[in-house]
Amino acid sequence: MTRERERRTGGAYFRGVYEERPALLDGAVLWTRTAGPATDAVRPVLPDGCMDLIWADGRLLVAGPDTHAYVPGEVAARYAGIRFAPGDAPGFLGVPAHELRDRRVALGALWGEAEARRLGERITDAPDPARALDEAVRLRAAGAPASDPVLRAVVARLAAGRSVAETADAVGIGARQLHRRSLDAFGYGPKTLARVLRLQRALALVLAGAPYAEAAVRAGCADQAHLARETRALAGTTLGAYVAGAAESANSETPEPSGSRTTA
């Protein structure tokens, strides 16, 4: 389905046509993007707890987990990507998430240049690169380690606003073990993941029309000032600038996806 929402595209968000639908891999999302006019604005990406495998004009790269707004890089004309649910990508990629934290890495650096080149050529030569990428991920994932149900439970509880301590008790593992496993699965500790997911909840509420103070409390922040600090720290902007950027996107003559993962 087409959504007015900007997504991760190798470190940049830009105006154009964005579409997403459920991927063949359980819990993942398949998305595509075609660029708008060269004069359109490019926007940073906000942390969302996810990792992506991206085909960009024939290149394959991995977008690792972000801890802060990512400064835009070069922009391709066409993208197709698989957005993995938090914690699912490391088993597929064969590398701990913390090694990719705040990085965009060519797939060849992880799988070897020859294998990555063959896969990239197969996807590029396909009539529908997005479908080819989707199928390639499904096939490879069949031989990869299964997602850890404990870590999926961790994500679910933190996304629902539960504390790290309460989450550790609920899943039956100690705080140190949870931190160690979170580094491998998410790229950072559970406290950082909780902050990222909380900010996503708060900004979604703000965009839905909730007053800042109400959005802050409903998302799990102490108050509006707390949300303002988290927005500055993680998104690199203010709440006012974030909302203004979303409004500008909504009113643009060139439809520009906007959402809780981008910043003005």
C-alpha positions, 0 to 999 in steps of 0.5 A, a space after each residue: 500500500 502507498 503511505 505518506 511516510 518516509 522510510 529508511 533509504 540508505 541514510 536518506 529520506 526524500 520526496 517521491 513515491 513510497 510504497 510498502 507491503 508485508 514481506 514474504 518473511 514473517 514480521 518484515 516489510 517490503 518497501 519501494 521508493 522512486 525519487 522525486 525531482 532533484 530539487 526536493 528536500 532530503 531529510 534525516 532518518 530517525 531511530 526506529 529499532 529496525 535494520 534494513 537490507 536495501 537495493 539501491 540502483 543495483 547496489 546492496 547495502 545494510 542500514 544498521 540500527 540508529 541511535 540518533 538522527 542519521 545525516 542524509 547521504 547520496 540518493 539513488 533513483 530507485 530503491 527496494 528494501 526489506 525492513 526487518 523487525 527489531 532483532 531479526 536482521 542479525 541472524 539473517 545477516 550473520 553479524 551482531 547488530 552492534 557491529 552495524 550500529 549507526 552505520 550503512 554498510 555494503 552487503 559485500 563487506 558482510 557476505 563477500 563481494 562475489 556473493 553480494 555482486 551475484 545477488 545484486 545482479 540477479 535483483 537488478 536484472 529481474 522484471 520487478 527488483 522488489 519482488 526479486 529481493 523479497 524472494 531472495 530474502 525469504 529463501 536465505 532466511 529459511 537457512 538462517 537461525 530462527 528469531 529468538 522468541 525471548 527477544 521478540 517478547 522483549 520488544 513487545 513489552 518495551 513497545 508497550 511501555 514496560 520498564 526494562 526491569 519489569 521486562 527482564 523479570 517477565 522474560 526470566 533473564 537477568 539484567 546483564 544477560 538482557 543487555 548482552 543479548 540486546 547488543 547482539 540483537 538490537 545494536 544497543 542495550 534495552 534502555 536505548 531500545 526503550 527510548 527509541 520505541 517510546 519516542 516513536 510512540 510519542 511522535 505518532 501521537 503528536 502527528 495524530 493530533 494529541 497535544 504535546 503534554 498528552 502525547 508525552 504522558 501516554 507514550 511513557 515520558 515523565 512530562 512534555 519537557 522529557 519528551 522535548 529532551 528525547 526528541 532533541 537527543 534522538 531526532 536532532 530536532 525540536 517538537 515544533 520543527 518536527 510538526 512543522 516539517 510534517 505539515 509542510 510535507 502534507 501541504 506540498 504539491 509534490 506528495 512527500 511521505 511523512 511520519 514518525 521516523 523523519 525529521 525536518 
